[in-house]
Amino acid sequence: MGCSADGYPSPGLVWTKDGAPLMPDARTAIGLVRIRIERVQLSDQGRYRCTVSNQVATLEAEALLTVIPSVRPTTSPPRPAAVVPQSSSSQSTNRRAPFFIRTPESIEVLTGNSAELLCSADGDPAPTIVWRKDGQNMRQSAHVTPMGNGSLVFRQVQLSDEGTYECTALNEMGVVVARARMRVRERRSVSNRLVLSAVEEARRAVDRAVNETIAALFNRDRSSRLTHNELIRLNRFPTATARELARAAEVYERALAVVRRHIESGHQFNVTREFSYEDALSPQQLDVIANASGCLTHRRKPDCNDMCFHSKYRTFDGTCNNFQQPLWGSSLTGFRRLLKPIYENGFNLPVGWSRSTNYKGFTKPSARLISTRVVSTTQTTSDEIYTHMLMQWGQFLDHDLDLAVPGMASESFGEFVDCRTSCDYSAPCFPIEVPPNDPRIRHHRCMEFVRNSAVCGSGATSVLLNTMLPREQINQLTSYIDASQVYGSTDREARELREVHGNNGHLRRGLLTETGGPLLPFATPNTPVDCKRDREESEIGCFLAGDVRANEQTGLLAMHTLWFREHNRVADELRVINPHWDGDMLYHESRKIIGAIMQHITYEHWLPLIIGHEGMISMGHYKEYNPQTDATISNVFATAALRMGHGLIQPVLQRLNASFLPIPQGHLLLQDAFFAPWRLVEQGGVDPILRGLFAGPAKVRLSDQLLNANLTESLFRPAHLISQDLAALNIQRGRDHALPGYNDWRRYCQLPEAETFDDLQSEIDSQALRDKLQQLYGHPSNIDIWVGGMAEDPVQGAKVGPTFRCLLVEQFRRLRDGDRFWYENPGVFKPEQLTQIKQSTLARVICDSSDDILEVTKNVFKMPNLQSPSFVTCNEIPKVDLRFWAECCHECSNAGQFNSITRRTRRSLDHSYPEDKPAYGEASVLSITSSTSDSFYNNSIPGDEEPVSSRKRVDPQVFRQQAQQSEQQDERIEGLEAMMAKMQRTLKKMARKLKYVESICLEKPIKKKHETKHSQTNCLDSDGVSWKNGESWDKDTCTECNCLGGFIRCTTLQCPVCENPRQVEGECCPLCDVE
């Protein structure tokens, strides 16, 4: 009896007989997909059940075996006297009919290739194997040979070899037959010239589309008003590294499409069968395309051999967290899949690309139609238990975990279709259809939508890996909870955010608020983000943070400001405790502490409110780091599950003063909070926003109030174009990523599959909501996962239903167990340090790093009226005592010097890839000579092929000389940097003076850069001197101040730390003797 099944993950199979496990014996053999019973007896009669199961579902099938007694002759024929009856009986018993050990399987081959149909059988006597084709005896052929083991071998397969082949095994006891189909495809030859031409055409098409998009975004008229849609594209535009990675995949995929177009337009081949690139292109030609497109250059392996660094600190890009799989969880890698994607062509076309494709007999409804019928609401109900901070921490956390690399171009590659105006489906354009009688959109048929970029080696480019892998999107961030939204997810981003001068481990600072608290630095020409949506509102541009989305709304920006200040506060305190630590040591230790505090707040204070008590039980307690656990963010988590937080967003951001009353400027409408960083500068700083977040309620997600209309009708509202719809974007993004339907995820989470919408009553109680879903989708399996998850009623004590809870638990367990730097992992912190980390709260961070907040709630995620007392002073909130980070090292000349710990120079830090290391740092990547360190290297680095003995040959004198040279080189560079900073400051002063002289000579009024309707005010400094708007002056030799919009901004030059400083009169910084 046979039983086979397929699934993902691969299912297991169990046989039972009459409810009891079926065990193998002398007569019963149990194989992978069948059981075989020899010499059947009456006792074999019964009901046989085959049960297959995996993590998604369990299936069963039954068969009834009825055994009929055989009719035996009453007399036996006469036997020769010499024949011993026992012997005769033994021979009769051992004789067996043929049975297959291996049966042939259907195959598909290209003409000219070799192939083999395997077939083997056993029996007594040994069976003879005979092959037939299409029911006829096979004719002799020079290229087809039956082998002695029963297999049939083909050499140089021809089209005429296609057919159904029968393997017959026979002896005098019986006959068995097995069949298999061989399909033959004609090899389609393409010239190398055509391949090279296709690559060049693809490169030109992709580069043209990308360059025109860049020009439209960055080389525009700076005086023109930006729409919100342009702002969102501008701020989320991929970084140069991400752009190169995505470009390579686009060029590769586009080149394959060009090859196909040439083949089909020239009618060179029969294209009635499904097209396959392997038919047309040789492996060598595929390699040519991969090399020319750049796909191969991005498949590099990180260098994790510097154990002195990697055992203590994270890299910025997440590489080398897992030594066995160093790319797991790193930035600019593909998302992880829990279930196979359902691309319409199997590997890269999104769900709904073909409007005629049916799913369970129904076409997919428009994402915009679903939003207006099911999701959007003009009514909102405030949460009586949880604050708006619950939403804000969720968004802040999400920006630490995932950011899919968006499409690089806003027009198609090759067809000259503009995604901003066209409603055609032409990659990368995948517009959202606007249904008739839309409540808001009257004169447009679609809303702009551009597909996310894919990683090389997936989709059409998977032929590079000699397989067909579905298209996979790229995560631009590290997957780990490592505060990457504060520090960045690449080495370059981290360098741009660090304080260049000084030795204090600080992140860069910008303007000072009225209370003296620093704001984030402004974006620079190297980081071209722009927030000037309306120059009549303000001239203040975007702030720079570790994540490009920091400026999207004011509440999020307040959180970024809070945590960058917290880093600097921790670094300052560590500097007092350990004055011998250098700037790099202070920076990395502070970063390590900040990341741990974020992990603790997330898992101890925030996550239990989201997934509830049962969800936390399901996730289990932390046991230990598991290097077999892949912490990479799953596609469904990033694209659907974590977007549950959209249902918590209120249409208004409250802004409260110290008495928890509205500030004079009033609360902030959500649509006015988008891309408005100037409100932090000119309207009270971060404190009013923070108070509104921990004292104001979140929105309750009800069955008829899933998302407030500000997010579906006014999102990024521009002046004249179509406002975006967050719900429709979420739905379309899920289809772009080909996420399976709602029922598939129910099976994955071990929930019963719904055949009718009434089957969903346990999870979606509202009859009205189920009726709407039925009208739109037709079948429960067709529901988009984000819609289905949002429609579910929250389970007790949680903010999500069972499906989203299951998906959140799966990912957050991996983020914890698969992170080598998880704060509870023994060795990451000392026990006494871990005790301090576990006292951290978001309330304490607000107290320490806000402008001037003196009262908070103990639990910032719960409403004040549910706490007693409602508010407490900051003195009552426990602090993390950083004295436990004191390094007690007496008479240690290198103590606290970062390069003495890492065996790297200061300028070679954090480079996981050898080619990223600056040339001047190579000499300082030194081997460790002690036997203890050699053993540590040898045992801890998987695949380390350098012999240990080679490290022991390093001359200590050479070691000291190289280290001394490296230190001298660092000092020279620091001196040069200080000199360059001074020159830049002097040049700025000269430019202002020249402009003033020029205005006098031409008798023209000076047009001050920052004169707007909001900045026509003078400034009064601490000495009582009045300064005009736009004026600059020197407060002292080290401090330059300027008047901007009524606020005084002072910049103090940080002097480098050097040996033998020489003070010069009238100069701020001493001269460093670099000789």
GUZAKOL-158406 format. One record per residue (C-alpha): y, z, x. Coordinates in steps of 0.05 Angstrom, whole numbers, padded with zeros to 5 digits, always signed. Layout:
BEGIN
YZX...
***
This chain:
BEGIN
+00000+00000+00000+00068-00018+00027+00136+00015+00019+00199-00006+00057+00272+00010+00051+00337-00002+00087+00401+00038+00092+00453+00067+00138+00437+00113+00171+00365+00089+00176+00323+00127+00124+00260+00167+00136+00196+00156+00095+00146+00207+00068+00081+00194+00029+00051+00242-00021-00012+00239-00064-00012+00276-00131+00047+00316-00107+00016+00339-00041+00034+00310+00027-00013+00254+00048-00044+00267+00115-00079+00216+00161-00153+00222+00172-00212+00179+00195-00204+00132+00136-00129+00137+00121-00078+00108+00169-00003+00119+00156+00043+00067+00188+00118+00058+00188+00121+00020+00122+00050+00022+00094-00013+00063+00088-00083+00035+00096-00146+00068+00066-00212+00044+00094-00278+00049+00055-00244+00071-00009-00279+00129-00046-00270+00158-00115-00232+00216-00085-00178+00167-00063-00158+00156-00136-00091+00184-00155-00015+00175-00158+00016+00157-00092+00091+00168-00082+00136+00139-00028+00200+00178-00016+00256+00150+00029+00320+00188+00045+00379+00194+00091+00445+00233+00089+00470+00188+00032+00414+00187-00019+00340+00195-00034+00298+00143-00069+00226+00146-00095+00173+00096-00117+00104+00109-00146+00038+00072-00152-00026+00091-00188-00091+00076-00150-00152+00070-00196-00220+00068-00160-00277+00031-00196-00348+00051-00175-00383-00007-00140-00450-00035-00168-00504-00027-00116-00574-00062-00117-00631-00018-00141-00679-00042-00088-00669-00062-00017-00698-00125+00013-00758-00118+00059-00739-00102+00131-00776-00118+00196-00816-00060+00221-00779-00060+00287-00713-00047+00253-00695+00027+00251-00662+00044+00185-00613+00092+00217-00590+00038+00265-00583-00013+00209-00542+00037+00169-00498+00050+00229-00484-00024+00240-00467-00034+00167-00420+00024+00167-00381-00001+00228-00369-00071+00202-00297-00079+00176-00257-00133+00142-00197-00160+00182-00132-00121+00179-00065-00136+00212-00039-00095+00269+00025-00137+00271+00049-00188+00222+00099-00245+00236+00172-00236+00216+00220-00289+00192+00267-00313+00247+00325-00360+00256+00333-00401+00320+00377-00455+00349+00349-00523+00369+00329-00524+00442+00314-00449+00445+00246-00417+00452+00214-00375+00396+00151-00335+00383+00117-00314+00319+00076-00252+00333+00011-00239+00297-00048-00194+00315-00107-00168+00275-00170-00126+00284-00237-00119+00248-00312-00121+00260-00332-00171+00280-00267-00189+00315-00228-00235+00269-00207-00306+00285-00133-00323+00276-00113-00390+00247-00041-00415+00237-00018-00461+00181+00050-00490+00166+00076-00502+00095+00004-00495+00069-00024-00548+00116-00066-00542+00178-00021-00547+00240-00025-00609+00281-00029-00607+00356+00039-00609+00390+00061-00606+00462+00116-00555+00449+00076-00509+00401+00020-00467+00431-00026-00416+00397-00036-00358+00445-00100-00318+00457-00068-00255+00428-00056-00291+00362+00018-00307+00371+00048-00376+00362+00097-00397+00417+00150-00453+00410+00184-00485+00469+00246-00527+00458+00249-00515+00383+00263-00577+00341+00292-00585+00271+00223-00608+00247+00194-00539+00265+00230-00506+00207+00182-00482+00152+00137-00427+00126+00082-00405+00174+00017-00370+00153-00024-00327+00200-00095-00322+00173-00144-00271+00203-00217-00279+00180-00287-00255+00196-00351-00251+00155-00325-00188+00120-00261-00218+00093-00195-00255+00100-00122-00231+00105-00060-00275+00105+00012-00260+00127+00071-00308+00121+00139-00315+00155+00196-00365+00151+00227-00398+00211+00295-00427+00201+00323-00476+00252+00397-00488+00262+00424-00547+00299+00461-00529+00362+00532-00555+00358+00560-00576+00425+00633-00568+00439+00667-00593+00502+00700-00546+00551+00764-00585+00542+00765-00568+00468+00753-00494+00484+00812-00491+00533+00856-00529+00484+00837-00480+00428+00855-00420+00471+00922-00450+00489+00938-00467+00417+00919-00397+00396+00961-00365+00449+01022-00406+00430+01013-00391+00355+01005-00316+00365+01061-00310+00416+01108-00351+00372+01095-00306+00312+01101-00242+00353+01164-00265+00390+01198-00286+00326+01182-00218+00295+01209-00182+00356+01272-00224+00355+01283-00209+00281+01273-00134+00292+01308-00122+00359+01354-00181+00374+01392-00177+00309+01465-00166+00292+01473-00091+00306+01531-00087+00257+01488-00109+00198+01457-00058+00152+01382-00047+00161+01338-00044+00100+01287+00012+00096+01231-00038+00102+01260-00063+00167+01269+00008+00191+01196+00025+00178+01172-00038+00213+01220-00025+00271+01198+00047+00281+01124+00033+00273+01123-00030+00315+01067-00025+00366+01081-00002+00436+01075-00052+00493+01005-00027+00511+00981-00028+00439+01013-00096+00430+00975-00126+00489+00910-00097+00463+00921-00125+00393+00948-00191+00420+00884-00203+00460+00841-00194+00397+00887-00239+00356+00886-00295+00409+00810-00290+00414+00800-00293+00339+00852-00347+00330+00819-00390+00385+00752-00385+00349+00786-00406+00284+00816-00466+00320+00747-00486+00346+00719-00482+00276+00776-00523+00247+00764-00578+00298+00690-00579+00284+00697-00582+00208+00756-00631+00208+00718-00678+00254+00654-00675+00212+00615-00669+00277+00563-00625+00245+00529-00608+00181+00571-00549+00155+00533-00538+00090+00500-00478+00123+00540-00415+00140+00583-00428+00202+00564-00391+00265+00604-00392+00330+00541-00383+00370+00518-00450+00344+00578-00485+00373+00596-00446+00436+00554-00430+00496+00556-00360+00526+00597-00389+00584+00648-00417+00535+00653-00351+00499+00667-00318+00566+00722-00368+00579+00756-00350+00513+00747-00275+00526+00779-00281+00595+00835-00327+00574+00854-00284+00514+00855-00220+00554+00799-00186+00515+00758-00171+00577+00817-00139+00615+00822-00084+00562+00749-00063+00569+00762-00016+00627+00728+00049+00644+00769+00111+00657+00763+00149+00722+00742+00221+00708+00725+00242+00779+00784+00288+00790+00748+00349+00764+00802+00397+00790+00849+00367+00738+00801+00346+00682+00765+00413+00680+00831+00449+00666+00878+00402+00628+00875+00345+00578+00897+00275+00595+00953+00248+00551+00911+00190+00526+00850+00233+00509+00804+00201+00560+00755+00244+00599+00752+00298+00545+00679+00281+00540+00650+00266+00609+00589+00231+00580+00631+00186+00534+00700+00187+00566+00731+00140+00514+00711+00182+00454+00773+00205+00418+00821+00170+00465+00882+00131+00443+00880+00055+00433+00807+00054+00414+00773+00036+00348+00763+00083+00290+00694+00110+00274+00655+00087+00212+00615+00133+00167+00591+00075+00123+00588+00001+00137+00652-00036+00116+00647-00085+00059+00686-00145+00086+00679-00203+00038+00649-00248+00091+00612-00191+00125+00656-00182+00185+00732-00191+00177+00758-00215+00109+00788-00157+00068+00765-00135+00000+00800-00177-00053+00817-00235-00005+00782-00283-00052+00810-00271-00121+00747-00300-00152+00698-00252-00118+00665-00205-00168+00645-00133-00155+00593-00108-00204+00615-00166-00249+00690-00151-00244+00747-00174-00199+00788-00124-00161+00852-00105-00199+00920-00110-00165+00937-00049-00123+01006-00048-00156+00975-00049-00225+00932+00011-00209+00993+00048-00182+01035+00037-00245+00978+00051-00294+00942+00109-00261+00980+00140-00202+01055+00140-00213+01090+00193-00254+01163+00210-00268+01143+00282-00286+01125+00333-00233+01098+00403-00240+01114+00454-00186+01058+00494-00153+01059+00567-00170+01018+00587-00109+01032+00542-00050+01097+00521-00016+01122+00453+00005+01104+00472+00076+01031+00458+00057+01050+00385+00050+01095+00384+00111+01043+00414+00158+00993+00363+00132+01039+00305+00150+01057+00335+00217+00982+00345+00232+00965+00274+00210+01015+00247+00259+00976+00282+00314+00910+00250+00294+00918+00177+00273+00963+00117+00271+00930+00049+00259+00963-00004+00303+01001-00047+00252+01003-00122+00253+01047-00149+00309+01075-00207+00269+01106-00214+00201+01085-00286+00195+01018-00321+00198+00988-00348+00262+00993-00423+00258+01007-00437+00185+01081-00417+00188+01076-00371+00128+01127-00314+00128+01094-00250+00104+01161-00224+00080+01171-00278+00029+01105-00313+00017+01051-00292-00032+00996-00332+00003+00937-00298+00036+00943-00324+00108+00925-00277+00165+00956-00229+00179+00992-00234+00111+00955-00198+00055+01009-00189+00001+01002-00142-00058+01003-00180-00124+01055-00157-00174+01025-00160-00244+01062-00189-00304+01107-00141-00342+01115-00095-00282+01161-00037-00302+01206-00047-00241+01194-00113-00205+01218-00172-00247+01233-00231-00201+01179-00227-00147+01106-00244-00152+01084-00200-00094+01101-00144-00046+01099-00153+00029+01037-00127+00065+01012-00143+00136+00942-00127+00159+00930-00077+00214+00909-00103+00282+00837-00101+00305+00804-00081+00370+00772-00132+00416+00697-00136+00404+00700-00129+00329+00705-00179+00272+00703-00251+00297+00713-00227+00368+00647-00189+00366+00612-00251+00393+00641-00225+00459+00588-00170+00455+00532-00218+00434+00529-00187+00365+00566-00190+00299+00605-00126+00291+00653-00117+00232+00727-00117+00245+00751-00048+00268+00823-00023+00269+00855+00012+00328+00878+00084+00330+00942+00086+00371+00937+00162+00380+00887+00210+00410+00838+00237+00358+00841+00309+00382+00888+00363+00357+00926+00364+00422+01000+00363+00400+01006+00289+00417+01061+00284+00365+01102+00329+00412+01080+00301+00480+01058+00229+00466+00991+00194+00470+01000+00156+00534+01024+00174+00604+01086+00131+00595+01106+00165+00531+01097+00233+00563+01141+00214+00623+01196+00190+00577+01196+00257+00540+01196+00302+00601+01258+00331+00633+01267+00289+00696+01310+00337+00735+01298+00410+00748+01234+00446+00760+01227+00483+00694+01171+00445+00657+01218+00426+00600+01217+00370+00550+01282+00331+00546+01338+00359+00504+01393+00326+00465+01454+00350+00426+01466+00424+00415+01475+00451+00345+01531+00499+00326+01484+00557+00341+01466+00529+00409+01397+00504+00392+01381+00436+00423+01360+00376+00383+01312+00323+00405+01338+00270+00454+01363+00205+00426+01322+00142+00434+01338+00102+00497+01337+00027+00512+01265+00039+00537+01247+00067+00468+01283+00019+00420+01277+00056+00354+01336+00052+00306+01357+00094+00247+01426+00064+00234+01409+00039+00165+01483+00044+00144+01538+00051+00195+01585+00075+00141+01541+00137+00134+01535+00154+00207+01531+00127+00278+01476+00175+00297+01413+00140+00316+01340+00159+00320+01312+00218+00357+01256+00210+00407+01191+00248+00398+01117+00242+00415+01103+00202+00352+01143+00142+00330+01145+00165+00257+01186+00229+00272+01249+00202+00238+01217+00178+00174+01239+00238+00133+01283+00298+00148+01229+00351+00136+01183+00318+00187+01240+00313+00237+01254+00387+00229+01182+00402+00248+01186+00358+00310+01250+00393+00330+01218+00461+00320+01158+00447+00364+01195+00414+00421+01239+00476+00425+01177+00520+00422+01149+00484+00483+01213+00496+00523+01214+00569+00500+01143+00580+00524+01158+00545+00590+01219+00589+00601+01180+00653+00587+01123+00631+00633+01174+00617+00688+01199+00688+00684+01128+00715+00685+01106+00669+00742+01169+00651+00782+01125+00618+00836+01099+00565+00787+01128+00495+00796+01152+00451+00739+01086+00414+00731+01047+00479+00725+01096+00505+00674+01093+00441+00634+01018+00435+00630+01006+00508+00616+01058+00506+00561+01027+00443+00532+00959+00476+00532+00986+00537+00495+01023+00495+00443+00961+00454+00428+00919+00517+00419+00970+00547+00372+00969+00484+00330+00893+00486+00327+00894+00559+00305+00946+00548+00251+00909+00487+00224+00840+00518+00219+00857+00590+00202+00918+00583+00157+00924+00512+00130+00854+00481+00124+00823+00538+00081+00877+00524+00028+00860+00450+00028+00783+00450+00026+00773+00520-00003+00725+00575+00013+00663+00533+00000+00689+00478+00044+00699+00527+00101+00628+00553+00091+00602+00481+00092+00639+00469+00158+00609+00532+00188+00634+00577+00243+00649+00552+00313+00589+00559+00359+00601+00519+00422+00626+00453+00449+00576+00397+00435+00584+00336+00481+00540+00296+00432+00592+00303+00377+00641+00245+00373+00709+00271+00352+00737+00201+00341+00776+00197+00275+00736+00162+00221+00767+00103+00185+00759+00133+00116+00791+00199+00139+00853+00164+00165+00858+00111+00110+00840+00153+00049+00819+00226+00054+00877+00256+00093+00926+00217+00050+00910+00267-00005+00974+00302+00019+01016+00249-00016+00999+00284-00081+01035+00348-00056+01103+00316-00043+01161+00338-00086+01216+00288-00104+01268+00336-00074+01273+00371-00007+01305+00439-00018+01358+00462+00032+01372+00536+00031+01421+00582+00068+01407+00650+00097+01410+00680+00027+01359+00628+00003+01410+00593-00040+01428+00519-00038+01474+00499+00019+01542+00467+00001+01514+00397+00011+01459+00412-00040+01386+00395-00039+01363+00328-00012+01332+00274-00055+01270+00246-00023+01297+00175-00021+01358+00200+00016+01316+00237+00067+01284+00174+00096+01312+00153+00164+01370+00201+00160+01369+00241+00225+01444+00249+00221+01434+00300+00166+01405+00349+00217+01467+00339+00260+01521+00341+00207+01491+00381+00150+01469+00448+00177+01414+00434+00227+01340+00449+00217+01345+00518+00185+01362+00497+00113+01305+00447+00113+01255+00498+00141+01275+00551+00091+01266+00501+00035+01196+00484+00060+01170+00556+00064+01207+00582+00004+01202+00523-00044+01140+00501-00082+01095+00441-00069+01078+00393-00125+01015+00404-00165+00968+00344-00170+00948+00337-00243+00907+00281-00276+00970+00249-00303+01014+00268-00244+00982+00241-00182+01043+00216-00144+01116+00225-00161+01154+00161-00177+01200+00168-00117+01141+00148-00074+01119+00090-00117+01186+00063-00141+01238+00084-00089+01199+00088-00024+01243+00061+00033+01289+00033-00019+01330-00023+00012+01395-00053-00011+01370-00118-00042+01295-00126-00029+01234-00095-00062+01223-00021-00054+01155-00002-00026+01101+00031-00067+01062+00084-00028+01003+00086-00076+00996+00010-00074+01001+00010+00001+00946+00062+00006+00900+00022-00039+00914-00044-00004+00905-00011+00064+00836+00013+00043+00819-00058+00023+00847-00085+00089+00799-00038+00125+00742-00056+00077+00726+00015+00057+00665+00019+00011+00675+00037-00062+00678+00105-00094+00603+00108-00113+00583+00094-00041+00622+00155-00018+00593+00197-00074+00524+00180-00049+00545+00196+00023+00569+00264-00001+00505+00276-00040+00539+00271-00107+00503+00235-00164+00518+00161-00170+00558+00143-00231+00533+00086-00274+00584+00097-00329+00653+00128-00329+00627+00185-00371+00582+00203-00313+00645+00223-00276+00663+00278-00327+00641+00334-00280+00691+00310-00226+00745+00277-00270+00752+00319-00333+00809+00279-00365+00782+00229-00415+00848+00191-00414+00844+00182-00339+00772+00159-00341+00791+00108-00396+00847+00080-00352+00800+00073-00294+00749+00037-00337+00801-00011-00363+00823-00029-00292+00758-00028-00253+00702-00042-00303+00650-00003-00263+00654+00064-00226+00629+00031-00161+00692-00013-00160+00741+00046-00156+00779+00047-00091+00761+00110-00052+00833+00135-00047+00842+00127-00122+00775+00160-00137+00789+00218-00090+00858+00230-00118+00832+00226-00190+00780+00281-00179+00797+00351-00204+00807+00400-00146+00748+00445-00134+00759+00520-00141+00806+00547-00088+00821+00479-00058+00871+00422-00065+00819+00366-00065+00758+00346-00105+00686+00345-00078+00688+00275-00047+00751+00285-00006+00728+00355+00012+00663+00326+00040+00701+00274+00081+00751+00325+00107+00697+00374+00127+00659+00320+00164+00720+00302+00206+00749+00371+00219+00680+00396+00241+00678+00340+00292+00749+00353+00316+00729+00424+00330+00658+00417+00358+00671+00353+00397+00733+00377+00434+00720+00405+00503+00789+00437+00502+00780+00472+00435+00818+00537+00441+00756+00580+00424+00711+00545+00475+00695+00596+00529+00732+00580+00593+00791+00545+00561+00828+00611+00557+00813+00679+00584+00788+00728+00530+00854+00767+00531+00893+00702+00525+00850+00679+00467+00865+00745+00431+00939+00729+00436+00930+00657+00412+00895+00683+00350+00957+00723+00332+01000+00661+00328+01030+00639+00261+01077+00585+00239+01124+00639+00215+01129+00665+00286+01144+00595+00313+01199+00588+00261+01229+00655+00282+01227+00637+00355+01250+00564+00354+01293+00553+00292+01369+00555+00297+01381+00624+00269+01328+00643+00218+01321+00719+00215+01277+00726+00153+01213+00690+00136+01150+00699+00095+01088+00725+00131+01048+00666+00104+01093+00605+00101+01042+00566+00060+01043+00614+00000+01101+00626-00047+01146+00685-00030+01138+00718-00099+01063+00725-00086+01075+00765-00022+01098+00836-00016+01151+00840+00008+01173+00769-00006+01210+00763+00060+01206+00802+00124+01249+00804+00186+01224+00765+00247+01214+00831+00283+01155+00845+00237+01118+00780+00254+01068+00788+00311+01084+00751+00375+01040+00717+00427+01047+00760+00489+01051+00711+00547+01046+00766+00599+00971+00754+00596+00984+00688+00631+01012+00725+00692+00980+00699+00756+00967+00756+00803+00963+00724+00872+00989+00760+00934+01004+00724+00998+00981+00657+00970+01025+00602+00998+01002+00550+00948+00998+00594+00885+01031+00562+00825+01037+00495+00859+01006+00444+00810+00982+00396+00864+00945+00453+00899+00903+00460+00836+00892+00387+00820+00889+00359+00891+00940+00308+00867+01013+00297+00883+01062+00311+00828+01071+00237+00816+00998+00219+00807+00984+00266+00749+00946+00248+00687+00925+00177+00706+00854+00167+00681+00852+00095+00703+00855+00079+00778+00901+00020+00769+00953+00065+00736+00962+00108+00798+01026+00095+00838+01013+00070+00908+01049+00128+00941+01003+00178+00908+00938+00149+00932+00938+00184+00998+00939+00251+00964+00877+00242+00922+00837+00282+00971+00765+00305+00972+00749+00379+00971+00713+00404+01032+00681+00469+01010+00607+00469+00993+00622+00502+00926+00667+00446+00905+00619+00393+00929+00565+00424+00885+00612+00426+00827+00628+00352+00835+00555+00333+00842+00532+00370+00780+00590+00356+00733+00605+00283+00739+00556+00238+00701+00542+00175+00741+00580+00198+00803+00549+00154+00857+00590+00179+00917+00544+00219+00962+00563+00292+00970+00557+00286+01045+00614+00236+01047+00662+00288+01022+00642+00337+01077+00666+00291+01132+00740+00300+01115+00775+00328+01177+00815+00391+01158+00871+00370+01206+00876+00303+01171+00875+00339+01104+00935+00383+01124+00974+00325+01154+00965+00282+01091+00985+00341+01046+01047+00354+01089+01067+00281+01088+01058+00280+01013+01102+00341+01004+01157+00311+01048+01153+00247+01008+01161+00285+00943+01223+00321+00970+01254+00256+00991+01242+00226+00923+01272+00287+00888+01334+00281+00932+01341+00207+00915+01334+00222+00841+01389+00274+00845+01434+00225+00882+01421+00170+00831+01437+00217+00773+01503+00235+00806+01520+00162+00816+01504+00146+00744+01550+00202+00721+01606+00178+00766+01598+00106+00741+01603+00129+00668+01668+00166+00684+01696+00104+00719+01678+00060+00660+01715+00105+00612+01776+00107+00657+01776+00031+00664+01773+00023+00589+01832+00069+00581+01873+00032+00634+01855-00035+00603+01879-00012+00534+01946+00011+00564+01956-00054+00602+01941-00096+00540+01980-00049+00496+01922-00044+00448+01898+00019+00412+01834+00048+00438+01777+00036+00391+01735+00098+00395+01661+00088+00393+01644+00143+00344+01701+00136+00294+01670+00136+00224+01690+00166+00158+01648+00227+00177+01677+00237+00247+01753+00235+00242+01760+00306+00266+01783+00339+00331+01746+00392+00370+01767+00461+00394+01732+00487+00456+01718+00560+00475+01784+00563+00514+01824+00544+00452+01839+00474+00478+01840+00418+00426+01807+00352+00442+01811+00287+00404+01749+00254+00376+01717+00212+00430+01750+00248+00489+01710+00273+00548+01726+00327+00600+01694+00368+00656+01683+00440+00637+01663+00455+00708+01633+00418+00767+01565+00415+00734+01583+00407+00661+01613+00347+00624+01634+00354+00551+01655+00305+00498+01682+00311+00427+01639+00275+00375+01651+00281+00300+01681+00350+00305+01624+00376+00349+01628+00389+00423+01569+00361+00463+01562+00386+00534+01514+00359+00587+01498+00403+00646+01469+00372+00708+01403+00404+00730+01401+00408+00806+01336+00394+00844+01300+00450+00880+01296+00436+00955+01289+00470+01021+01351+00482+01065+01403+00464+01011+01473+00450+01037+01530+00466+00988+01590+00419+00987+01656+00442+00959+01673+00408+00893+01602+00384+00883+01555+00412+00830+01490+00405+00867+01474+00421+00940+01453+00366+00987+01380+00368+01004+01362+00359+01077+01308+00307+01072+01300+00296+01146
***
